[in-house]
Amino acid sequence: MTTPNPEVHGPLSRSDFGDEFQWGCSTSAFQIEGGASEGGRVPSIWDTFCETPGKIRDASNGKVACDHFHRWPDDMALAQSLGLNAYRFSISWPRIFSARGAAPNEEGLAFYSDMIDGMLARGLVPWVTLYHWDLPQYLQDQGGWTNRDTVAAFVEYADVVTKRLGDRVKNWITHNEPWCTAIHGNLDGMHAPGIKSVPTALQVCHNVLLSHGLAVPVIRANVPGARVGIALSLHPVEPASDSVADRDAVVRHDAFRNRWFLDALYGRGYPSVPMTMLGKDAPHIAPGDMEAIAVRTDFLGVNYYFPEVVKHDAEGGFLETTVVLPEGRQRTDFGWEVAPAGLTALLARIAREYDAGDLYVTENGSCYDDHPDAAGNVADSARRDYLVRHLHAVRAAREQGAPVKGYFAWSLLDNFEWSEGYLRRFGIAYVDFETQRRTLKSSGQWYKGFLRG
Ligand code: FCB
């Protein structure tokens, strides 16, 4: 397939991004680890969700996933062979604490400690996410993120993990995509724990941000030279038409999709418009919460996949907006629009409007259902094209002055894509889930060639 590449200007080389640039891949614990009942791990909300009929499209689960729990040395060797100098992964909270108030699980800590040694030995700078959606089930049983004790539990978990690993790990991401934790988990119910309630979702959202704010100083105190941030899922928002109603819808949608998080994190509080529309469903905010959330951080992680096109819709939830999918736009096999210019615009906007420090693209990638051909090659030309165009977009943002210091492709491996199970492949390496064999796809070969110059 050939695709017009309006954004691709001139050749692209690693040196365009400077020597310090972090080149990585991103993964998350539940999506790749497996080993679900090994090493003292207890169930997370995702284990429970997977066991609930009808929640996962292929009725699968994370019990084995990519078997990374056993195969991580090979996976780190693969990352090294690509020429990466960084690797982003998440820690599974239920591997570290088996119950509220329990002592930390030494086996769980040792697993990550060994893996970090393995990364460092292979020239990979570890970037750790503390929370990538796998809340221990015992915490959900006491109300999950709506309960402020979960906030306290998160801070204790962050404390234990950073004390143990902070001698070697300097880059800490508190949360991955709080919007998804809150909204997919508690409003549309697509993700664990599968709740559908506006006030619950908004309280979860607030408490997750609060837990970020309270954890940051603890991490800093434990880790000499720590660099701490959060990773947000951000989306440029466009109107479905030129009508005033649709343009107003953009303002409301953007205010929750993007500004709710950015404004709060960078000291402006929650935007007033969703707040007033929420009325009695607005989150309960205790004195001091907003100051805590606005704690100074060192960087912002930007997870970018696609822009959203919205229209006014009086029935469209508390924002009164609906996302529409205009015809004629290039899309991945997941239906997500391919729009590299959106990444440039997003990074430039953050740099212009917020004092966020360094920016890292902590996730960016595409879903295409390519499989090995007769010769065993996975010719994923559309994913390769997506990667090339988005790297051009990052370079363009840097040229516009955005302080983008790293890029992490989602993902190293095909993996468990949440409610879609194993039906959606995002890896630059193909995983045969029967044999656990990994095969670098054309996109991965391209990335390797690019990184190795
Ligand atoms: C992001 C998630 C990540 C993965 C990609 C495709 O929203 O952070 O775990 O599922 O989408």
Residues whose N, C-alpha, C, O or C-beta is under 5 A from the ligand:
A	BS01	FCB	S28
